[in-house]
Amino acid sequence: MSSYSTGYLKSRILDSANHRSKFRTEFKLDENVVYMSDLKLCNVGAVSAGAPFRLNKLVGTHGVIERITLYDGRNKLDEVRRFDIYAGFKNTRHENENCEEIQQQLIRNRMGERYTSAYQVNSLNASGQVTADVTTSALGTLNLRYCLPILNALSVLPHSVFQNLRLEVEYHSDVRKFGAVDNIDFTNADPILKVNKVEDEVAMVKLMKTFESVAFNAIEHDEYTLGSLGNAGNGTNGGTAQPNSQKLNGFNGKNIQRMALVKQYASMANVNAFTGNTVQGYGNSGSIVGCEETLQVRVNGANVLPSTYTGCNSLTALTNDTWNTQTSYPSSNNVNFGNVNTLVEGGTLRRGQLGYLGLFIGTDEPVQDLQIEYGRNALNHGNANLSVNQALKITVFCEIPKSFIFKNGEYNLVYN
């Protein structure tokens, strides 16, 4: 553990209390101090057990993580599951310059584009390389406020309130979740946790006087599978339609703010994600665009949208209006973009891979019945393996309002 200080604020680097590759890392924040909530997980990544390989261009080092949970003893303060999927979505919600100049350095991905001298959209940097040496392998940094909303709501984490604070990070065991290959083994790097804390008693008393109840939106998810369309269709848009109305029970009894849908191949071994042992584009880390997609959501029997949204551009506009700007490139949300290789580096490999869907639900009473009405059409160009026709796993993330209620030195977490 190392440290430096400025005024009342001291920064510490905490080593893990427990670390097991491909399973879990645990940190304990148990000093009698006031921790600031700006926790940062550093040295996130992997070490190759064979030849060097590149990180996934979308998720970068985020892809090694499956779940992140903040506990106080046995009390779960906040959690994000399917973190790699959620991170892939969040990694697109930045301005292009931010992706290229900041995010690439933090998580070693390859988002952020610019025009080259050949008038082709491309990124100047390759994604980070995973090597057999932890000192040279590409490692990343994760600001935990990025994924644990309670840390945005609480400015401090006092030991007098959270006496058994600990952070658990759970990992994937499949290299395809974060690597640009599918045939090289790895071990997880042992990360460190950067914390800022206040030890001065006078300063701690002042901070505790401002400590109070807060509201925040937790990130929760549910998921379902949409069957394959096979090789059906008439060779053009407007083939066999696949309307689908899916009832989800994971949000029952809760209010919902924003919603995001991520569509991925139901099988990690899908031929559209890999050629040989090499990931094609973003592999199975992005969100697959369907042909002539439609979207409507029904909550407690009422439509959320005034009418069913249809088409890639209107759906992208709806998503961006809800979740802010998306970094993009020509064909990122469209499967019918011709001559894409002349405009975009790796164009056919990345075409239709950022088909995220999002909308504002804004319930004023708890959900009793939630129906996702997502449809798409089949497309037949003589290829039974077209990406738009494949079986999909659809992960639905929702912001769920919660309150941290603090009174008389004790706290409680409740759904709003």
C-alpha positions as CSV (number, residue, x, y, z in Angstrom):
1,M,0.0,0.0,0.0
2,S,1.4,3.4,-1.0
3,S,0.1,6.9,-0.2
4,Y,0.5,10.7,-0.7
5,S,-1.4,13.6,0.8
6,T,-2.5,17.1,0.2
7,G,-4.2,19.0,3.0
8,Y,-6.7,16.8,4.8
9,L,-7.1,14.6,1.8
10,K,-4.8,11.5,1.5
11,S,-4.6,9.2,-1.4
12,R,-3.9,5.5,-0.9
13,I,-3.3,2.6,-3.2
14,L,-4.9,-0.5,-1.8
15,D,-3.8,-4.0,-2.7
16,S,-6.4,-6.7,-3.0
17,A,-7.3,-8.7,0.1
18,N,-8.1,-11.7,-2.1
19,H,-7.4,-12.3,-5.8
20,R,-8.2,-15.4,-7.9
21,S,-7.8,-15.2,-11.6
22,K,-10.9,-15.9,-13.7
23,F,-13.0,-15.7,-10.5
24,R,-12.9,-12.8,-8.1
25,T,-10.9,-10.0,-6.6
26,E,-11.9,-8.5,-3.2
27,F,-10.8,-5.2,-1.6
28,K,-11.5,-4.2,2.0
29,L,-12.0,-0.6,3.0
30,D,-12.0,-1.0,6.8
31,E,-9.9,1.9,8.2
32,N,-11.5,4.2,10.7
33,V,-11.6,7.1,8.2
34,V,-13.9,8.9,5.8
35,Y,-13.4,7.6,2.3
36,M,-14.3,9.8,-0.6
37,S,-16.6,8.0,-3.1
38,D,-14.3,8.6,-6.1
39,L,-12.9,5.0,-6.0
40,K,-10.8,4.0,-9.0
41,L,-10.0,0.4,-10.0
42,C,-6.6,0.3,-11.7
43,N,-4.5,-2.3,-13.5
44,V,-7.6,-4.0,-14.8
45,G,-6.8,-6.5,-17.5
46,A,-5.1,-9.8,-18.3
47,V,-1.8,-11.5,-19.1
48,S,-1.5,-13.8,-22.0
49,A,-0.5,-17.5,-21.4
50,G,0.7,-17.7,-25.0
51,A,1.2,-15.3,-27.9
52,P,0.3,-11.6,-27.6
53,F,-3.2,-10.6,-28.7
54,R,-5.2,-7.4,-29.0
55,L,-8.1,-6.4,-26.8
56,N,-11.6,-6.1,-28.2
57,K,-11.9,-2.7,-30.0
58,L,-15.2,-1.8,-28.1
59,V,-14.9,-3.0,-24.5
60,G,-11.1,-3.0,-24.1
61,T,-10.1,-4.0,-20.5
62,H,-13.7,-3.6,-19.3
63,G,-14.5,-6.9,-21.0
64,V,-12.6,-9.0,-18.4
65,I,-15.2,-8.0,-15.7
66,E,-18.6,-9.8,-15.3
67,R,-19.9,-8.2,-12.1
68,I,-18.9,-5.4,-9.7
69,T,-20.5,-5.2,-6.2
70,L,-20.1,-2.8,-3.3
71,Y,-20.9,-4.3,0.1
72,D,-21.1,-3.2,3.6
73,G,-20.8,-6.5,5.4
74,R,-23.6,-8.5,3.9
75,N,-25.6,-5.5,2.8
76,K,-25.4,-4.9,-0.9
77,L,-25.0,-1.2,-1.5
78,D,-24.9,-1.2,-5.3
79,E,-24.1,-3.7,-8.1
80,V,-23.8,-3.9,-11.8
81,R,-24.1,-7.4,-13.4
82,R,-23.3,-8.2,-17.1
83,F,-20.8,-5.4,-16.7
84,D,-19.0,-6.1,-20.0
85,I,-22.3,-5.8,-21.9
86,Y,-23.2,-2.6,-20.0
87,A,-19.7,-1.2,-20.5
88,G,-19.9,-1.8,-24.3
89,F,-23.0,0.3,-24.4
90,K,-21.6,3.0,-22.1
91,N,-18.3,3.1,-24.1
92,T,-20.3,4.5,-27.0
93,R,-21.9,7.3,-25.1
94,H,-19.1,9.8,-25.4
95,E,-18.2,12.5,-27.9
96,N,-15.8,11.2,-30.5
97,E,-12.9,13.3,-29.2
98,N,-13.4,11.9,-25.7
99,C,-13.3,8.4,-27.0
100,E,-10.1,8.9,-29.0
101,E,-8.2,11.1,-26.5
102,I,-9.3,9.9,-23.1
103,Q,-11.2,6.6,-23.2
104,Q,-8.6,4.9,-25.4
105,Q,-6.0,5.6,-22.8
106,L,-8.1,4.5,-19.9
107,I,-9.5,1.2,-21.1
108,R,-7.2,0.5,-24.1
109,N,-10.1,0.1,-26.6
110,R,-10.3,1.5,-30.1
111,M,-13.3,3.8,-30.2
112,G,-13.0,7.2,-31.7
113,E,-12.7,7.9,-35.4
114,R,-11.2,10.4,-37.7
115,Y,-10.8,10.8,-41.5
116,T,-7.5,9.7,-42.9
117,S,-5.7,11.0,-45.9
118,A,-7.5,8.4,-47.9
119,Y,-10.9,9.9,-46.8
120,Q,-11.6,6.8,-44.8
121,V,-13.0,6.7,-41.3
122,N,-10.4,5.1,-39.1
123,S,-8.9,5.2,-35.6
124,L,-5.3,6.2,-35.3
125,N,-4.5,3.8,-32.5
126,A,-4.8,0.0,-32.3
127,S,-6.5,-1.5,-29.3
128,G,-4.2,-2.5,-26.4
129,Q,-2.1,-5.6,-26.6
130,V,-2.2,-8.4,-24.0
131,T,1.3,-9.8,-23.5
132,A,2.8,-12.5,-21.4
133,D,4.4,-9.9,-19.1
134,V,2.2,-7.9,-16.7
135,T,4.6,-5.0,-16.9
136,T,4.0,-4.6,-20.7
137,S,0.4,-6.0,-21.0
138,A,-2.3,-3.4,-21.7
139,L,-4.0,-2.6,-18.4
140,G,-6.9,-0.2,-17.8
141,T,-8.5,2.0,-15.2
142,L,-12.2,2.1,-14.2
143,N,-13.8,5.0,-12.3
144,L,-16.4,3.1,-10.2
145,R,-18.8,6.0,-10.4
146,Y,-19.1,5.0,-14.1
147,C,-21.0,1.8,-13.1
148,L,-22.1,2.1,-9.4
149,P,-24.5,5.1,-9.3
150,I,-24.6,5.2,-5.5
151,L,-21.1,6.5,-5.6
152,N,-22.3,9.5,-7.7
153,A,-25.0,10.2,-5.1
154,L,-22.8,9.9,-2.0
155,S,-19.8,12.1,-1.9
156,V,-18.2,10.3,1.1
157,L,-18.2,6.8,2.6
158,P,-17.7,7.2,6.4
159,H,-16.4,4.2,8.3
160,S,-18.7,5.2,11.2
161,V,-21.6,4.4,8.8
162,F,-20.1,1.6,6.6
163,Q,-18.0,-0.4,9.0
164,N,-17.4,-3.4,6.8
165,L,-17.0,-1.8,3.4
166,R,-15.7,-4.1,0.6
167,L,-15.6,-4.2,-3.1
168,E,-15.9,-7.5,-5.1
169,V,-15.0,-7.7,-8.8
170,E,-15.9,-10.9,-10.6
171,Y,-14.3,-12.0,-13.9
172,H,-15.1,-13.8,-17.1
173,S,-13.2,-17.0,-17.9
174,D,-13.7,-16.7,-21.6
175,V,-11.1,-14.8,-23.6
176,R,-13.8,-14.0,-26.3
177,K,-15.4,-11.6,-23.8
178,F,-12.5,-9.1,-24.1
179,G,-9.9,-10.4,-26.6
180,A,-9.6,-10.2,-30.3
181,V,-8.9,-14.0,-30.4
182,D,-10.7,-17.1,-29.2
183,N,-7.8,-19.6,-28.8
184,I,-5.3,-18.1,-26.2
185,D,-5.5,-18.7,-22.5
186,F,-4.9,-15.9,-20.0
187,T,-4.7,-15.0,-16.3
188,N,-6.3,-11.9,-14.8
189,A,-3.9,-9.2,-13.6
190,D,-4.2,-8.5,-9.8
191,P,-5.7,-5.0,-9.8
192,I,-5.3,-2.2,-7.2
193,L,-7.8,0.3,-5.8
194,K,-7.0,4.0,-5.6
195,V,-8.9,5.7,-2.7
196,N,-8.9,9.2,-1.3
197,K,-9.6,9.5,2.4
198,V,-9.8,11.9,5.3
199,E,-8.2,11.0,8.6
200,D,-8.2,14.3,10.4
201,E,-10.9,14.1,13.1
202,V,-12.0,17.7,12.8
203,A,-12.4,17.4,9.1
204,M,-14.3,14.1,9.5
205,V,-16.8,15.7,11.9
206,K,-17.4,18.5,9.3
207,L,-18.0,15.9,6.6
208,M,-20.4,13.9,8.8
209,K,-22.5,17.0,9.4
210,T,-23.3,17.1,5.6
211,F,-23.9,13.4,5.3
212,E,-27.5,12.8,4.5
213,S,-30.1,10.7,2.6
214,V,-29.8,10.6,-1.2
215,A,-31.7,9.2,-4.2
216,F,-30.0,7.4,-7.1
217,N,-30.8,5.2,-10.1
218,A,-29.5,1.7,-9.7
219,I,-28.7,-0.3,-12.9
220,E,-30.6,-3.6,-13.1
221,H,-31.1,-6.0,-16.0
222,D,-33.2,-8.8,-17.3
223,E,-32.7,-10.8,-20.6
224,Y,-34.4,-13.0,-23.1
225,T,-33.6,-14.9,-26.3
226,L,-35.1,-14.2,-29.7
227,G,-35.0,-17.2,-32.1
228,S,-33.2,-17.4,-35.4
229,L,-34.8,-16.4,-38.7
230,G,-32.8,-19.0,-40.5
231,N,-32.4,-18.5,-44.3
232,A,-35.9,-17.1,-44.8
233,G,-36.7,-14.0,-46.9
234,N,-37.0,-12.9,-50.4
235,G,-33.5,-11.5,-51.1
236,T,-34.5,-7.9,-50.3
237,N,-35.7,-5.9,-47.4
238,G,-39.2,-6.8,-46.5
239,G,-38.7,-10.6,-46.0
240,T,-40.3,-12.8,-43.4
241,A,-41.2,-10.6,-40.4
242,Q,-40.4,-11.7,-36.9
243,P,-42.6,-9.7,-34.5
244,N,-42.1,-10.6,-30.9
245,S,-43.7,-9.5,-27.6
246,Q,-41.7,-10.6,-24.6
247,K,-42.9,-10.3,-21.1
248,L,-40.2,-9.5,-18.5
249,N,-40.6,-10.1,-14.8
250,G,-37.3,-8.8,-13.5
251,F,-38.6,-5.3,-13.0
252,N,-41.9,-6.1,-11.4
253,G,-42.7,-4.0,-8.3
254,K,-40.2,-1.3,-9.3
255,N,-40.2,2.0,-11.1
256,I,-38.2,2.5,-14.3
257,Q,-36.5,5.6,-15.6
258,R,-34.3,4.9,-18.8
259,M,-34.1,1.6,-20.6
260,A,-31.4,0.3,-22.9
261,L,-31.6,-2.9,-25.1
262,V,-28.4,-4.7,-26.2
263,K,-28.8,-7.4,-28.9
264,Q,-26.0,-10.0,-29.1
265,Y,-25.6,-13.3,-30.7
266,A,-27.2,-16.0,-28.6
267,S,-24.1,-18.2,-29.1
268,M,-20.5,-16.9,-28.5
269,A,-19.4,-19.3,-31.2
270,N,-21.5,-17.5,-33.9
271,V,-19.7,-17.6,-37.2
272,N,-20.4,-13.9,-37.7
273,A,-18.3,-13.0,-34.7
274,F,-15.2,-14.9,-35.6
275,T,-13.2,-15.9,-38.7
276,G,-10.8,-18.6,-37.8
277,N,-9.6,-17.5,-34.4
278,T,-9.9,-13.8,-35.0
279,V,-12.7,-11.5,-33.9
280,Q,-14.6,-9.8,-36.7
281,G,-15.2,-6.1,-35.8
282,Y,-16.4,-5.9,-32.2
283,G,-17.3,-9.6,-32.2
284,N,-20.1,-10.3,-29.8
285,S,-19.5,-7.3,-27.6
286,G,-21.6,-4.7,-29.4
287,S,-25.3,-4.7,-30.4
288,I,-26.4,-6.4,-33.6
289,V,-28.6,-4.4,-35.9
290,G,-31.6,-6.2,-37.4
291,C,-33.3,-5.7,-40.8
292,E,-36.1,-3.1,-40.6
293,E,-36.3,-3.2,-36.8
294,T,-39.4,-2.0,-34.9
295,L,-39.7,-1.1,-31.2
296,Q,-42.6,-0.5,-28.8
297,V,-42.7,-1.0,-25.0
298,R,-45.8,-1.5,-23.0
299,V,-46.0,-0.9,-19.2
300,N,-49.0,-2.0,-17.2
301,G,-51.0,-2.2,-20.5
302,A,-50.1,1.2,-21.9
303,N,-47.8,2.0,-24.8
304,V,-44.7,4.0,-23.8
305,L,-44.0,5.4,-27.3
306,P,-46.7,7.3,-29.1
307,S,-46.3,4.9,-32.0
308,T,-44.1,2.0,-33.0
309,Y,-40.7,3.2,-34.0
310,T,-39.3,1.7,-37.2
311,G,-36.0,2.0,-39.0
312,C,-32.4,2.3,-37.9
313,N,-32.2,6.1,-38.0
314,S,-35.3,6.8,-36.0
315,L,-34.3,4.2,-33.4
316,T,-30.8,5.6,-33.1
317,A,-32.3,9.1,-32.7
318,L,-34.6,7.9,-30.0
319,T,-31.7,6.2,-28.2
320,N,-29.4,9.2,-28.4
321,D,-32.2,11.5,-27.2
322,T,-32.5,9.3,-24.2
323,W,-28.9,8.3,-23.4
324,N,-26.9,11.3,-24.9
325,T,-24.5,11.4,-27.8
326,Q,-23.2,8.2,-29.4
327,T,-19.8,8.0,-31.0
328,S,-20.4,6.4,-34.4
329,Y,-19.2,5.8,-38.0
330,P,-21.0,5.2,-41.3
331,S,-22.9,1.9,-41.2
332,S,-22.6,1.4,-37.4
333,N,-26.4,1.2,-37.1
334,N,-27.3,0.0,-40.6
335,V,-26.9,-3.4,-42.4
336,N,-27.6,-2.1,-45.9
337,F,-24.8,0.4,-46.3
338,G,-23.0,-0.3,-49.6
339,N,-19.3,0.1,-50.4
340,V,-18.7,0.6,-46.7
341,N,-15.0,-0.5,-47.0
342,T,-14.2,2.5,-49.0
343,L,-15.5,4.8,-46.2
344,V,-14.7,2.9,-43.0
345,E,-11.7,0.9,-42.0
346,G,-12.8,-2.7,-41.5
347,G,-16.2,-1.5,-42.7
348,T,-17.9,-4.8,-43.5
349,L,-16.6,-6.3,-40.2
350,R,-18.1,-3.4,-38.1
351,R,-21.2,-2.8,-40.1
352,G,-24.4,-3.0,-38.1
353,Q,-22.6,-3.6,-34.8
354,L,-23.7,-0.6,-32.7
355,G,-27.4,-1.2,-32.9
356,Y,-28.3,-0.2,-29.4
357,L,-31.8,0.7,-28.5
358,G,-32.9,3.1,-25.7
359,L,-35.9,5.0,-24.5
360,F,-37.3,6.8,-21.4
361,I,-40.0,4.9,-19.5
362,G,-40.6,7.2,-16.5
363,T,-43.1,5.1,-14.7
364,D,-45.1,6.9,-11.9
365,E,-46.3,3.6,-10.4
366,P,-44.5,0.3,-9.9
367,V,-44.3,-2.1,-12.9
368,Q,-46.8,-4.9,-12.8
369,D,-46.6,-5.9,-16.5
370,L,-43.7,-5.1,-18.8
371,Q,-43.8,-6.1,-22.5
372,I,-40.9,-5.5,-24.9
373,E,-42.2,-5.5,-28.5
374,Y,-39.1,-5.8,-30.7
375,G,-39.4,-7.0,-34.3
376,R,-37.2,-7.5,-37.3
377,N,-37.4,-8.9,-40.8
378,A,-35.5,-11.7,-42.4
379,L,-33.0,-11.1,-45.2
380,N,-31.9,-13.7,-47.7
381,H,-28.9,-13.1,-49.9
382,G,-28.1,-16.8,-50.3
383,N,-26.3,-16.9,-47.0
384,A,-27.8,-18.8,-44.1
385,N,-25.4,-17.2,-41.7
386,L,-26.4,-13.6,-42.2
387,S,-26.0,-11.6,-39.0
388,V,-29.4,-10.1,-39.2
389,N,-31.1,-13.5,-39.2
390,Q,-29.3,-15.0,-36.2
391,A,-30.7,-16.0,-32.8
392,L,-30.2,-13.1,-30.3
393,K,-29.8,-12.7,-26.6
394,I,-31.4,-9.4,-25.7
395,T,-30.2,-7.8,-22.5
396,V,-32.4,-5.1,-21.1
397,F,-30.8,-2.6,-18.7
398,C,-33.0,-0.2,-16.7
399,E,-32.4,2.6,-14.3
400,I,-34.3,1.8,-11.1
401,P,-34.9,4.6,-8.6
402,K,-33.7,3.8,-5.1
403,S,-33.1,5.8,-1.9
404,F,-30.4,5.7,0.6
405,I,-32.1,6.7,3.8
406,F,-29.8,7.9,6.7
407,K,-31.2,8.6,10.1
408,N,-29.8,8.6,13.7
409,G,-26.5,7.0,12.5
410,E,-28.2,4.1,10.6
411,Y,-29.2,3.6,7.0
412,N,-31.6,1.7,4.9
413,L,-31.8,1.1,1.1
414,V,-35.3,1.1,-0.4
415,Y,-36.9,1.1,-3.9
416,N,-38.7,4.3,-4.7
